[in-house]
């Protein structure tokens, strides 16, 4: 139990790296660039913006009732009413897209947490290269794909891009995807082959690197 507690403490200590990649840098990019999608502004603030867009129309309606304006003035009010309807439609779209981003983030966090727990309990190590698992882990999502933890991180970054509506975060996510592929292809896979030998080589032949497929069971667990 003491050994397991030490492993978990080391994992918590190394959380600085994923927090930097998944939280600090995206926040900096979002604040520094302000490159947004067609739905500008934070999705959770759209009811406030919509109510603000309604106020002028409501005020003009009060003026119409009290001052009895001419037909020409009433005609000028009509485009504003149409604009309010468009605001409501954009607000509804923004809400749907925003919650989609939240769903992606939640799934990414759940997948990453599942993998970290497997590394701690089954592998007796951490996800980071300086303190890797001592045992070969072929359970849970690792039966479907060889790098589920990185897929979880990409889901988180994709959700952040959608929630913030930021093209800068999309480009950042693409950069992380490229770096992750290079890291896995040229460092992690050769290192796992050296440490776990034939068991890993067989696993690599059966399970895809990035695109999940039907679960695979090792001969030991069969």
Helices and strands as residue ranges (DSSP letters): H 2-13, H 15-19, I 20-24, H 25-33, G 43-45, H 46-67, H 71-121, G 129-131, G 140-143, H 148-164, H 167-183, I 184-188, H 189-196, H 198-206
